[in-house]
Amino acid sequence: MNLGIIGSGRAAWAFASTWRRIGWPIAGIATRGAEWDIAPRKTIDELAMTSDILLVAVSDRAIEDVVAAIPETNAIIVHPSGALPALRGGFSLHPLKSLPPVGERSDLAGTLLVFEGRHREVAEKIAAAAGARFAAIAPEAKARYHAAAVFGSNYVAALLDIAEELIGIDDVREDLAALARSAIDNWLAHTDGQRFTGPAARGDAAVIERHLAALHERPELAEIYRLLAARIVATAK
């Protein structure tokens, strides 16, 4: 299927890189950003005439306006947003993955692609060709689904930022990443209380109070800590 791309961010790059790997044609890219060597620059009107799939990979706040500006087309209009529903009879296909920056190696192989909208058979064909996994959700479930994705990705990175800020030891970025990976491995291996470690899982209130006291000058971090500890206490059973 011939892919036309509108936008030049991480999702656009991931789909374009995957399309090139599997040997499917790229009609071009409509962008105000830098030139890409994997896709010629085209106008939206040109892409509407020459694409089978028209991927609108712009920011969520711009998707509806950009889609509305596309002229009449036989292309299936697709966007990769996890939060917004499909538009103009097309579908959304959201990669459940933290995508690397444009220019770095990016591929959707092994990624769960979450579908919503029409033309399911086309979306399944894309996932199969890419070597990706496939799931479908209803449009009304997207906001909650996307909130879950934010918890599982963006907020993990934010928590690692906090850990790096607080730990008081230089050059431990790799060690903190390894710590997070070990927690993820443990979470994958267990569905009961053993998926957690640390003072909240052990019910060690005295240690928790010492941690909160150490954070007294950073009340916003103390509140994050308190809420997460309460969550673990409530669910580590």
N, C-alpha and C positions, 0 to 999 in steps of 0.2 A: 504494500500500500504506500502510495506516494504521500509523504508527510510535509505539510507546510507549517511553519512555526511563527507565531507572533510572540515576541518577547525574547529576552536574552539572559534570564537569570538561571539559577541552579536547576530548576525543573526542566527548563528548555534545554539546557546543556545535557542533562541526564538522558532525556528522551532522544535528543539528536545523537549522542554518543552511542546509545543502545541501537538506534536505527542503523547507524553506520556499521556497527559490529555485525548485525544480522544480515546486512547486505540489502536492505530495503532502500528505495530511493528517497531523497530529500529534495522537495521542490524548491525550497529556499527558506529564508528567514526574514521577517519584517521586524526591524529593530532600530532604535536610535543609538544603540551601543556600538561597541567595536565590531569590526568584521570578524567572521569565523571562517577558518579555512575548510570547515566541513560542510558549509552550506552557503550558497550564493545569496546576496541580499536582494530581496524582492519587495514590492509593495503589497499591501493587504489585498488590493484588487487583483493583482497578478496571482497571488496564492489562492484566492477564492476560485479562480478559473482553472488552476492546474493541480490542486491537491485532492487526494482522496480523504485524508484526515487533516483537519485544520486545528492545530494545538494552540490554544490561547493561554500561554504560560506567562502571564503578567501578575502583578500583585492582586490579592483578593479584592481590594477596594476599586480596582480598575477593570476587573473581568467583565462585569455586566455592560459597562460603557463600550469596551472594545468589541465585545460580541455584537452589540447592537449596531456598531458601525460597519460590520462585515456585510458586503453586498450579497444579493441572492447567489447561492452557491449550491452545488451538488455535493460538496464536501461534508463529511460528518464533523460537526464542531465539538471539540473535546477540550476540557480544561483539567488541570491537575490539582485543583484546590480540594483540600479535605473538608472544608467548611461550607462551601457553596453548592447548591444543587445544579444539575445539568441545565443547559440553556439551549434554546432553539432546536429541540428535538434530538440533541446529541447526548453525550454522556460525560461524566467526570471519572477520572482514573487517577487516584491519589497514591503515590508511592509511600508506604509506611517505612520511611527511612530518613535518616539525617543526611541530606545530600551535600556533597563536597562543593567547594566554590568552582565557578566557571574556570576552565583551563586545567583543572586537576582531573585525574582519572575518575571517570564516573560511569556506572553501569547499573542497570536495573535487574540483572541476573540475580535470582534468589530472593528478590524483594517481593513483599506482599503488595500487590496492586489492588486497591479497593475501588470497586466500580459502583456507580449509581447512574440510572438513566435508561436510555434506549440503546438498541444495537449491541446487546450483550454478547452476541456471537462474534462481533468484530473485536470487542474488548478482550474476549477470551483468546482470540487468535493472536492479538498483540502480546498478551501475557505468555502464551505458549511459545511464540517465536523468540521472545526475549529471555526465556528460561526463568520466568518469574512465577510466583504463586498468585492466586486469584481469589478474591472474596467480593461479595456484593452486599450492600446495605441499602435501606430505604432512605429517601431524601430527608424525612423527618428525624432520622437517626444521625445525620451528619455532624451536627454541632456537638453532640455528646461524644461521638467517635473522635472528632478532631481535638476536643479537650483532652481525651485520653492520650492521643498521640503527643500532645504538648507535654503532658505529665511524663510520658515515657522517653522524651527526647530533650526538648528545650530546657525543661526544669531539672533534668539530670545534669545537664551542662552548667546550669546556674548554681546548683548545689556544689558541684566540683569547684566552681569559682570561689564560693564561700569557704570551702575546705582549704583551698590553696591560700586564701587570704588569712585564715585563722591559725594555720598549723605552726607557723613560726620557725620553719626549717627551709633553708634554701634548696633549690634544685630537686624538688620532690614531685614535679608534675607527672612524670612517668609512674612514680610510686602511687600517687593518688589514683591515676587511671587504672593501675593494676588492682588497687583496693576496690574500686568500683566494679571492675570486671569480676573479681572474686565474689562480690555481693550478688552480681547478676547470675553467675554460675550457681551459687547456692539457692537463689530464688527459683531458677529453672529446675533444679534438682528436687525441690520440695514444695508441696502445696500446704503443708501444715505450719505450725509455729516454728519449725526448724528453718524456715526460709529467712528468719530474722536472727541477727546476733546483736550484742550490745546491751547497755543497761536497761533500756525500755523493755526489751524482750525478756530480760532476767528479772524484771520487777525491782530493779535497784534504784529506789527513789532517792537515796542519799547522793548517789553519783549524778543523777539527773539534776538535783538541786545545786550541786557544785558547778555543773556545766552552765546552768542558768545564771548563777552568780557571776561566773567568768564572763558572761555575755551582757552584764547589766548596763554597760555603756553603749551597747548596740541593741536597743530594745526590739528593732525590727527583726534581727537575727534570732534573738531570744524567743520571739513569738513564733517564728518558723520552726525553731527547735521544739518548742512546747507542743505545737500542733502535730508535728510528725511523731513525737514521742507518744502523744495521746493516741494517735492512729495505731501505732505498733502495739501499745498496751491493749487496745480494744480488739485487735485482730490476731494477735499472736497466741492463739488458743488451739 
